[in-house]
Amino acid sequence: MGNTKSSAMSKEILEDLKLSTKFTETELCQWYENFQKQCPTGLITPQEFENIYARFFPDSETKSYAHHVFRSFDTNDDGTLDFKEYIIALHMTSSGQMSRKLEWAFSLFDVDKNGYITKSEVGDICQALFKLIPAEDQAKLPEDENTAEKRAEKLWNYFDKGDNEKLAEGEFIKGVLENENALHLIQYQPAAK
């Protein structure tokens, strides 16, 4: 007797996603159908995720940044993304609410998942982010942002923390919201061609 609902999303997951995202039931069902086609196992592996990311940034080295993004989305730490994790991630990164996006950004920078960000973690993420920037765009950056190390130092300085201090989520969100340049430093968006 197999599971006849294997290709359908469970009601429990559907209801949970309707409550925790901005997506409608119809949208969620469409997303699920597409997810099942692209990921017949029902899971996205880190390698598959890297391949997806590489398509969005064809002129960049995406592996290290994709690794960090994947880690931040893999909320149950099982090394894969299931549909629910995928949709929550999509919602958090596409939602119009800046606070939600910054909550996700904090989880991205919190490499060891201990609830705090250190200067070293800022450096790790800035290194990965910098690799997304094509060389010709790197050459156009301001002097104080033209290396990953300079960007990390500049970003850390916005939070008014010492080299060995830790940054909590609320401090991170407040610091970024209060300084537009800090927001610019925690992301990379390719110029429209």
C-alpha positions as CSV (number, residue, x, y, z in Angstrom):
1,M,0.0,0.0,0.0
2,G,2.4,3.0,-0.6
3,N,1.9,6.5,0.6
4,T,-0.6,8.0,-1.9
5,K,0.1,11.5,-0.7
6,S,3.9,11.4,-1.3
7,S,3.6,14.0,-4.1
8,A,1.2,16.2,-2.1
9,M,2.2,18.6,0.6
10,S,0.9,17.6,4.1
11,K,-1.9,19.8,5.5
12,E,0.2,20.4,8.6
13,I,3.1,21.9,6.6
14,L,0.7,23.8,4.4
15,E,-1.1,25.4,7.4
16,D,2.2,26.1,9.1
17,L,3.6,27.9,6.0
18,K,0.4,29.9,5.5
19,L,0.8,31.2,9.0
20,S,4.5,31.9,8.9
21,T,4.9,33.4,5.4
22,K,3.1,35.9,3.1
23,F,2.4,33.2,0.5
24,T,-1.2,32.0,-0.3
25,E,-2.3,28.4,-0.4
26,T,-2.3,28.5,-4.2
27,E,1.3,30.0,-4.3
28,L,2.5,27.4,-1.8
29,C,1.1,24.5,-3.8
30,Q,2.7,25.9,-7.0
31,W,6.0,26.3,-5.2
32,Y,5.7,22.8,-3.9
33,E,5.0,21.3,-7.4
34,N,8.0,23.1,-8.8
35,F,10.1,22.0,-5.9
36,Q,9.2,18.4,-6.4
37,K,10.1,18.6,-10.1
38,Q,13.4,20.2,-9.4
39,C,14.2,18.1,-6.3
40,P,12.5,14.7,-6.7
41,T,14.1,13.5,-3.5
42,G,12.3,16.3,-1.6
43,L,15.6,17.7,-0.4
44,I,18.2,20.2,-1.7
45,T,21.8,19.3,-1.0
46,P,24.6,21.8,-0.5
47,Q,26.0,21.0,-4.0
48,E,22.6,21.6,-5.6
49,F,22.2,24.8,-3.7
50,E,25.7,26.0,-4.9
51,N,24.6,25.2,-8.5
52,I,21.5,27.2,-8.1
53,Y,23.4,30.1,-6.6
54,A,26.0,30.0,-9.4
55,R,23.2,30.6,-12.0
56,F,22.3,33.9,-10.2
57,F,25.9,35.1,-10.2
58,P,27.5,33.6,-13.3
59,D,30.5,36.0,-13.2
60,S,31.4,35.4,-9.5
61,E,32.9,32.7,-7.2
62,T,29.8,31.7,-5.3
63,K,30.8,28.6,-3.4
64,S,31.7,30.1,-0.1
65,Y,28.8,32.5,0.1
66,A,26.3,29.8,-1.0
67,H,27.8,27.6,1.8
68,H,27.0,30.2,4.4
69,V,23.5,31.0,3.0
70,F,22.7,27.2,2.9
71,R,23.9,26.9,6.6
72,S,21.6,29.8,7.6
73,F,18.6,28.2,5.9
74,D,19.3,24.7,7.2
75,T,17.5,25.3,10.5
76,N,17.5,21.7,11.6
77,D,21.2,21.2,10.8
78,D,20.6,18.0,8.8
79,G,22.8,19.0,5.9
80,T,19.8,19.4,3.5
81,L,17.0,21.8,2.8
82,D,13.5,20.4,2.8
83,F,10.5,22.3,1.3
84,K,9.6,24.0,4.5
85,E,13.1,25.4,5.1
86,Y,13.2,26.4,1.4
87,I,9.9,28.4,1.6
88,I,10.8,30.0,5.0
89,A,14.1,31.1,3.5
90,L,12.4,32.4,0.4
91,H,9.9,34.3,2.5
92,M,12.6,35.8,4.8
93,T,14.8,37.0,1.9
94,S,12.0,38.3,-0.3
95,S,9.6,39.7,2.3
96,G,9.2,43.4,2.2
97,Q,9.8,43.6,6.0
98,M,13.4,44.9,6.6
99,S,13.4,43.5,10.1
100,R,12.8,39.9,8.8
101,K,15.6,40.3,6.2
102,L,17.9,41.6,8.9
103,E,17.0,38.6,11.2
104,W,18.1,36.4,8.3
105,A,21.2,38.4,7.7
106,F,22.1,38.0,11.4
107,S,21.8,34.2,11.1
108,L,24.0,34.4,8.0
109,F,26.7,36.3,10.0
110,D,26.3,34.1,13.1
111,V,28.6,31.4,11.6
112,D,28.8,29.2,14.7
113,K,25.1,29.7,15.5
114,N,25.8,30.7,19.1
115,G,23.4,33.7,19.1
116,Y,26.2,36.3,18.7
117,I,28.4,37.7,15.9
118,T,32.1,38.3,16.4
119,K,34.5,40.4,14.3
120,S,36.0,37.1,12.9
121,E,32.6,36.0,11.7
122,V,32.0,39.4,10.0
123,G,35.4,38.8,8.3
124,D,34.3,35.3,7.1
125,I,31.1,36.6,5.6
126,C,32.7,39.7,4.1
127,Q,35.3,37.4,2.4
128,A,32.5,35.3,0.9
129,L,30.4,38.3,-0.1
130,F,33.5,40.0,-1.7
131,K,34.0,36.9,-3.9
132,L,30.5,37.6,-5.4
133,I,31.7,40.9,-6.7
134,P,33.2,40.6,-10.2
135,A,36.7,41.9,-10.6
136,E,35.7,44.8,-12.8
137,D,33.2,46.0,-10.1
138,Q,35.8,45.5,-7.3
139,A,38.0,48.0,-9.2
140,K,35.3,50.6,-8.9
141,L,34.8,50.3,-5.1
142,P,35.7,53.1,-2.7
143,E,39.2,52.9,-1.2
144,D,37.9,51.9,2.2
145,E,35.8,49.0,0.7
146,N,38.0,47.6,-2.0
147,T,39.0,44.5,-0.1
148,A,37.1,42.0,1.9
149,E,39.2,42.9,5.0
150,K,38.5,46.7,4.6
151,R,34.8,46.0,4.2
152,A,34.7,43.8,7.3
153,E,36.6,46.4,9.3
154,K,34.3,49.2,8.1
155,L,31.2,47.2,8.9
156,W,32.4,46.2,12.4
157,N,33.2,49.8,13.2
158,Y,29.5,50.7,12.6
159,F,28.6,48.6,15.7
160,D,31.0,50.4,18.0
161,K,32.4,47.1,19.4
162,G,35.9,46.2,20.3
163,D,37.8,43.5,18.4
164,N,37.0,40.8,21.0
165,E,33.4,41.8,21.8
166,K,30.3,40.1,20.6
167,L,27.3,41.6,18.8
168,A,23.7,40.4,19.7
169,E,20.9,40.2,17.1
170,G,19.1,43.4,18.4
171,E,22.4,45.4,18.2
172,F,23.1,44.1,14.7
173,I,19.6,45.0,13.4
174,K,19.7,48.4,15.1
175,G,23.2,49.2,13.8
176,V,22.2,48.3,10.2
177,L,18.9,50.2,10.3
178,E,20.6,53.3,11.7
179,N,23.3,53.3,9.0
180,E,22.4,52.9,5.3
181,N,26.1,52.2,4.4
182,A,26.1,49.3,6.8
183,L,23.2,47.8,4.9
184,H,25.2,48.2,1.7
185,L,28.1,46.4,3.2
186,I,26.2,43.3,4.3
187,Q,24.9,42.5,0.8
188,Y,25.9,42.4,-2.8
189,Q,23.4,43.0,-5.6
190,P,24.7,42.9,-9.1
191,A,24.1,45.9,-11.3
192,A,21.3,45.4,-13.8
193,K,22.6,44.8,-17.2
